[in-house]
Amino acid sequence: MITAEEKGREQGMAKGIEEGRKKGRQEGIQEGEVTKSIKIAKKMLMKKNSIEEIHEITEVSIKEIERLKAEIENLKK
């Protein structure tokens, strides 16, 4: 027979596991969005769009876009 304490502990653990899964899914979605934005920024750089325009559309930081631009230029050498 399960005591009230054991039942409460099991419920608490189940709730904690579910909350952890939800948080993990949210983090995964956010990482995917960032990855996609960077991929779009790279394509825009290769099409010679301005850094400001890329920033406005993708919301990738100007510093990151400049880093991507340097990376692309180094690959062309």
N, C-alpha and C positions, 0 to 999 in steps of 0.2 A: 504494500500500500504506500502510495506517495504522500508525503507530508506536505502541508501548505508551503513550508519553506522550500522544499525541493521543487514544487510546482512553480513557485515564484521565481526561483533561480533559473529554471528551464525557460520560462517565459521571457525573462530578462535577457538570457543568452540568445534566444531566437530573435528578439527585437534588435539586439546589438548586431547580430549577423545581417539582418535585413537592412539596417541603416548603413552598415559597411558596404553592402552591395550597391545600394542606391548612390552612395557617395562615389564609389568606384566607377559606376556608369556615368555619372555627371562629369567626373574628371576625364574619363575616356572621350566623351563627347567634346569637351572643351579642347582637349589635345588635338582631336581630329579637325576641329574648326581652325585652330592655329596652323596646323600642318597644311590645310587646304589654302588658307590665306597666303602663306609663304609661297606655296606652289604657284598661285595666281600672280603674286608679286614678281616672281622670277620670270614668268611668261611675259608680263607687262614690261619688265626691264629689257627683255630680248626684243620686244617690239618697239623699243625706244620711247616708252611713255615716261613722263617726268616723275621724279621722286615724289613731288607733292601730290600729283594725281594718283599715283599708286597708293600713297598713304591715305588719301581721302577715300578711295574705293575699298581698299583691303583692311584699313585700320591697323596695318603693320606699322610699327614705329619707324620714324625716319632713320634712326640709327641702324636698325635692322635692315632696312632697304639699302642703305649705303653699304653695309657689310655684304649683302647679297650681290650688289652691283660689283664690288671689288672681287668677289669670288668668281662671278661670271667673266669678268675681264681677265682674271688670271688663267681661267680655263682656255681662253681664246689665244693665249700666248704660246 
